[in-house]
């Protein structure tokens, strides 16, 4: 087997196993919290098809002669200072455009939906300026989602709305809402399997009327021809040696499986960042969502 193909197979397998390990035993019921945490809101990331200005960025940081990433306790240097109007006490968000380093297609329409959603910008943290010179500002992290790097984009900090969890009992037999539907395109860190209290990204956003605080219901059809996990054909009504029915049943004949729900934390034009608040079992990229 060619070395490149072997690597891709091994990488895909590890990705799936790690995703499953992360969500094994994950919540079936929403916690007693009434709102998402600051980490949920400010470390969630968002996809957008609109380019984010990158004229302000991290130059470097303390001990850069041997460091290529910087810790929250480090002083971090920005390429703008007094000449650009930066003042002590100013706050900035740190972002990084990211892409899947192992872009294997997990479900049928993933590539097209990913492209329509746009670039995923990962939240790296929030900085506060502690010293300013003419052309450079020195800052420290107030919120750290990840290690900061040279070239990370820096934008003025804007407080994000924190939605309230709804106090509605989850219904595993909920009928279709009749509202807009979409798919989970990928999970945070490009995971393909996820669960409760995790972040996922879906292909409906502000351009389609989605707002922060909206809820999505997650569901799956049984016996569809675009299964996200490998299985033998027609297992929804027959398995050799384990019984069958007199007639064939397809996904159109069987009840859909309601898997969980999640709250919208952020929106892009064609995407939403969703915190899964309830998950009955593993949820996969390619599972469907509908606005509740």
Long-range contacts (C-beta under 8 A, 24 or more apart in sequence): 8-102, 8-104, 11-102, 11-104, 12-102, 12-104, 15-102, 15-104, 15-190, 15-191, 15-192, 16-192, 16-193, 18-191, 19-187, 19-191, 19-192, 19-193, 19-194, 20-193, 20-282, 22-191, 22-193, 22-194, 22-195, 22-198, 23-193, 23-194, 23-195, 23-196, 23-198, 23-279, 23-282, 23-283, 24-195, 26-195, 26-196, 26-197, 26-198, 26-279, 27-195, 27-196, 27-197, 27-278, 27-279, 28-196, 28-278, 28-279, 28-280, 29-170, 29-278, 30-165, 30-170, 30-196, 30-277, 30-278, 31-197, 33-165, 34-164, 34-165, 35-162, 35-163, 35-164, 35-165, 36-162, 36-163, 36-165, 36-263, 36-265, 36-275, 38-143, 39-143, 39-145, 40-199, 40-265, 40-275, 41-160, 41-162, 41-265, 42-123, 42-125, 42-126, 42-143, 42-145, 42-160, 43-123, 43-125, 43-143, 43-145, 43-146, 44-123, 44-188, 44-199, 44-265, 44-266, 44-273, 44-275, 45-120, 45-121, 45-122, 45-123, 45-188, 45-199, 45-201, 45-273, 46-120, 46-121, 46-201, 46-266, 46-267, 46-268, 46-271, 46-273, 47-117, 47-118, 47-119, 47-120, 47-121, 47-201, 47-268, 47-270, 47-271, 47-273, 48-117, 48-118, 48-119, 48-121, 48-268, 48-269, 48-271, 49-116, 49-117, 49-118, 49-119, 49-268, 49-269, 49-270, 50-118, 50-268, 50-269, 51-119, 52-95, 52-97, 52-121, 52-153, 52-155, 53-153, 53-155, 54-153, 56-80, 56-84, 56-92, 56-153, 56-154, 56-155, 57-150, 57-151, 57-152, 57-153, 57-154, 58-94, 58-148, 58-149, 58-150, 58-151, 58-152, 58-154, 59-136, 59-150, 60-150, 61-148, 68-149, 68-150, 69-147, 69-148, 69-149, 70-147, 70-148, 70-149, 71-144, 71-147, 72-125, 72-140, 72-141, 72-144, 73-140, 73-141, 74-140, 74-141, 75-130, 75-138, 75-139, 75-140, 76-127, 76-138, 76-139, 76-140, 76-141, 76-148, 77-136, 77-137, 77-138, 77-139, 78-127, 78-129, 78-136, 78-137, 78-138, 78-139, 78-154, 79-135, 79-136, 80-135, 80-136, 80-137, 80-154, 81-132, 81-133, 81-134, 81-135, 81-136, 81-137, 82-132, 82-133, 82-134, 82-135, 83-134, 83-135, 84-135, 86-129, 86-132, 86-137, 87-129, 87-132, 88-129, 88-130, 88-131, 88-132, 89-128, 89-129, 90-128, 90-129, 90-137, 90-156, 90-157, 91-126, 91-127, 91-128, 91-129, 91-142, 91-156, 91-157, 92-126, 92-127, 92-129, 92-139, 92-154, 92-155, 92-156, 92-157, 93-123, 93-125, 93-126, 93-127, 93-154, 93-155, 93-156, 93-157, 93-158, 94-123, 94-124, 94-125, 94-126, 94-127, 94-148, 94-152, 94-153, 94-154, 95-121, 95-122, 95-123, 95-124, 95-152, 95-153, 95-154, 95-155, 96-121, 96-122, 96-124, 96-146, 96-149, 96-152, 96-153, 97-121, 97-122, 97-153, 98-122, 100-186, 100-190, 101-190, 102-190, 106-186, 106-192, 106-228, 106-284, 106-285, 106-286, 107-183, 107-226, 107-228, 107-284, 107-285, 107-286, 108-226, 108-286, 109-183, 109-226, 110-185, 110-186, 110-285, 110-286, 113-183, 113-185, 113-203, 114-185, 114-186, 116-203, 116-270, 117-185, 117-201, 117-203, 117-205, 117-268, 117-270, 117-271, 118-268, 118-269, 118-270, 118-271, 120-201, 121-153, 122-146, 124-148, 124-152, 126-157, 127-154, 160-265, 160-266, 161-212, 161-213, 163-212, 163-213, 163-263, 163-264, 163-265, 164-213, 165-263, 165-277, 166-215, 166-263, 170-260, 170-261, 170-278, 171-258, 172-258, 172-280, 173-255, 173-258, 174-217, 174-258, 176-256, 176-290, 177-217, 177-290, 177-291, 177-292, 179-290, 179-291, 179-292, 180-204, 180-208, 180-209, 180-210, 180-290, 180-291, 181-288, 181-289, 181-290, 181-291, 182-216, 182-288, 182-289, 182-290, 183-285, 183-286, 183-287, 183-288, 183-289, 184-218, 184-274, 184-283, 184-284, 184-285, 184-286, 184-287, 184-288, 184-289, 185-271, 185-285, 186-285, 187-285, 191-285, 192-228, 192-284, 192-285, 193-282, 193-283, 193-284, 193-285, 194-276, 194-279, 194-282, 194-283, 194-284, 195-276, 195-279, 195-281, 195-282, 195-283, 196-260, 196-276, 196-277, 196-278, 196-279, 197-275, 197-276, 197-277, 198-275, 198-276, 198-279, 199-265, 199-273, 199-274, 199-275, 199-276, 200-262, 200-274, 200-276, 200-283, 200-285, 201-271, 201-272, 201-273, 201-274, 202-271, 202-272, 202-274, 202-289, 203-270, 203-271, 204-270, 204-271, 204-272, 204-289, 204-291, 205-267, 205-268, 205-269, 205-270, 205-271, 205-272, 206-267, 206-268, 206-269, 207-269, 207-270, 208-270, 210-264, 210-267, 210-272, 210-291, 211-264, 211-267, 212-264, 212-265, 212-266, 212-267, 213-263, 213-264, 214-263, 214-264, 214-272, 214-291, 214-292, 215-261, 215-262, 215-263, 215-264, 215-291, 215-292, 216-261, 216-262, 216-263, 216-264, 216-272, 216-274, 216-289, 216-290, 216-291, 216-292, 217-258, 217-260, 217-261, 217-289, 217-290, 217-291, 217-292, 218-258, 218-259, 218-260, 218-261, 218-262, 218-276, 218-279, 218-283, 218-287, 218-288, 218-289, 219-256, 219-257, 219-258, 219-259, 219-287, 219-288, 219-289, 219-290, 220-256, 220-257, 220-259, 220-287, 220-288, 221-251, 221-254, 221-256, 221-257, 221-288, 222-251, 222-254, 222-255, 222-256, 222-257, 223-249, 223-250, 223-251, 223-254, 224-251, 226-286, 228-284, 228-285, 228-286, 228-287, 229-284, 259-283, 259-287, 261-292, 262-289
